[in-house]
Amino acid sequence: MPRTPIHSDHAPAAIGPYSQATRAGNLVFLSGQIPLDPATGNLVEGDITVQARRAFDNLEAVCAAAGGSMDDIARVGLYLTDLSQFGAVNAVMAEYFAAPYPARSTIEVPALPKGAVFEVDAMMVLP
């Protein structure tokens, strides 16, 4: 099955040899989004809620470029450098998703690119 790269100018450009997302059939695999400002490529300043919102906004832009929306996400992965911030991230996630919620994993990691404190990736199923 061929893979089709997905790109949005409303999300930060990839900072390595990967696509923002890749479509294979009706599945879209969304690469991790950290809280980079798409206009500047710089990490947004602020606490975990500010960073989480920017990362989810970036993810939402890539979903749209693939022809879908956050409602089409079947699985989401959350990566935090401090798991004690889980409640704050959970509250932000609730702003972007409605029931039925996607499956999710949440993992504490020692570090993320560019000093981010949050990253999100996802898998989307299109009709």
N, C-alpha and C positions, 0 to 999 in steps of 0.2 A: 504494500500500500504506500503510495507516495506521501511525503511529508511536505506541507506548505507552510513556509514561515509567515508569521503575522507581525506587523509593525504598526505602531501608533506614534505620531509626533506629539501626542498629548501625554506620553509617558517617557521616562528617561531612556535614552539609547542604551543598548547593552554595553556593559563595561568589560566584555570579554568575548570569546568566540562562541556565542550562542544567540538565539533569537529571543525576542520578548515572549513569544509563544510559537507553538508549532501545532498545526492542525493535521490530523490523520483520520480520514473518514469523518465521523461526526464527533470525534473527541478533540479537544483543544487542551494542550498541556501548557500552562502559563508558568513562565520562569519566575523565580523569586523577585519580588519588588521590595526594595528598601526605600526609605523616605527621601528620595532625591527629587529636587525641584526639576521638572522637565525642561524648563526654560534655561536654567543655569547649569544643571548637572551637579549642583551642590547639595549637600545634606541640609535638610531644613533644621532650623534651630527650635528647640522646645522640648517639653517633657515627652513621656512615652505616648500620651494621647495625641499630641501634635504629630509625632512621627508615625504613629499607627494610621491616623487619618490620611496622611500624605501617601503612605504605602498602599492603603486600600484605594485611594483615588487613582493611583497609578495602575493598580490591578484592574479597576473598573474601566479605564481608558483602553487597556489592551483587550478586555472582554468585548468592548464595543467595536474595536477594529477587527475582531474575529467574527463579528456579526451576532454577538450574544450580549448577555447582561449578567450581572451578579446572580440573578435568579437561576441561571443555567449552570452555576457552579455546583458540582456534585461532591467535591472534596477540597478542603483547604488545609494548608499547613502553616502553622505559626511558629516563629522562631524568636525567642527573647533572650537577651543577655542577662536578664534578672527575672526569674520566675515569680518573684514577689510582686511584680507588676501585672500579673495575670488578670486580676480583677479589672484594672483600668483598660487593658486590651480587650477583654471580654465585653465591656460596656461599649467600646468603639465598634467592635464587630457587630453588635446588635443594631447599630445605626445603618449598616450596609446590607444586612441579610434579614429575611423574614422566614417564618415557618412555611414549609418544612426546611429546616436548616441543613446545610451540607455536613457531611462527615468531616471530622477535624482531628488533627493531632496538634499538640502544643509541646514544644521542645525547648529546653534551656540550652543555649550554646555559649561557649566562652567568648566568642567575638563574631562580628559580622563585618562585611565590607564597608570601608570608609568610616568606620566608627559608629555605624548605626546601632540602635538598641533593639530594633524590630525589623523583621522581614516576613513576608507572606508569599506563598506560592499556591497554586490551585490547579484543579482539573475541571474542565467544563464539558458538558455534553450538549451538543446542538441538535435540534430536530432534523 
